[in-house]
Amino acid sequence: MIRVIATGSTGNSYIIQAGEEILLLELGINFKDIKKALNYDLSKVVGALVTHEHKDHSKGVNDAMKSGIDVYMSSGTMNGIDLNFNYSHRMPYLLEHNTMAKIGNFTIISFNTQHDVNEPLGFLIYHHEIGKILFATDTYYLKSKFQNVDHILIECNYSEDVLPTLPPWRARVIKSHMSLEVLKQTLKTWDLEGTKDITLIHISHDNGNPDRFQKEIEEMTGIKTYAAVPGLEIK
């Protein structure tokens, strides 16, 4: 099961549950709200992945480690987070681009993404009970191509037709995220045979149109597509 706790510029967090194991993706909200989404039971959580240091993805890192959660990120991301050792003596586990890690029975391959931060990562996640999941957010394009992915969670932040309406500074900022148009071109280069669903994440509240994005991606790919909202579950 894939469940959205929070998505967007105010905070991001997702749950991947396979059998009796839970993997958290992003800790970008208060950790108490993540615990609430888990019914205050952390016993099944085998770890948490963080893509980069921006607060809407890393806000809960210190509290997660204080609660005994193993948190995984790049060295660059760790250096961009204010780790508070009054909370915990734990250190994050470090991942590098194009390397493999085991977290419980999850196999993780991290890959390079493109964003205005130190060392951002995306993740290809496999568990025998749920299959292969691609997770990529806060990236204006992807160098890697993928195939045989069961579930795709990918950013679709804005549509490029809004850019002329924005002040120049705002247009520059959102260009560090993936547009609808870039996502379409990206998906056209992947082998989507066997893909069961696509979930569009981190849609801009001001410059995104969830209904339009969902419809256009589903029509283009022929694959069931969701626009992420808190509480969405994909089984």
Secondary structure as GFF3:
##gff-version 3
##sequence-region A 1 235
A	DSSP	beta_strand	2	6	.	.	.	ID=ss1
A	DSSP	beta_strand	13	18	.	.	.	ID=ss2
A	DSSP	beta_strand	21	25	.	.	.	ID=ss3
A	DSSP	alpha_helix	31	37	.	.	.	ID=ss4
A	DSSP	beta_strand	45	49	.	.	.	ID=ss5
A	DSSP	alpha_helix	55	58	.	.	.	ID=ss6
A	DSSP	alpha_helix	61	66	.	.	.	ID=ss7
A	DSSP	beta_strand	71	74	.	.	.	ID=ss8
A	DSSP	alpha_helix	75	79	.	.	.	ID=ss9
A	DSSP	beta_strand	93	95	.	.	.	ID=ss10
A	DSSP	beta_strand	100	103	.	.	.	ID=ss11
A	DSSP	beta_strand	106	112	.	.	.	ID=ss12
A	DSSP	beta_strand	121	127	.	.	.	ID=ss13
A	DSSP	beta_strand	131	136	.	.	.	ID=ss14
A	DSSP	beta_strand	151	155	.	.	.	ID=ss15
A	DSSP	three_ten_helix	160	165	.	.	.	ID=ss16
A	DSSP	alpha_helix	168	174	.	.	.	ID=ss17
A	DSSP	alpha_helix	180	188	.	.	.	ID=ss18
A	DSSP	beta_strand	197	201	.	.	.	ID=ss19
A	DSSP	alpha_helix	210	221	.	.	.	ID=ss20
A	DSSP	beta_strand	224	227	.	.	.	ID=ss21
A	DSSP	beta_strand	233	234	.	.	.	ID=ss22
###
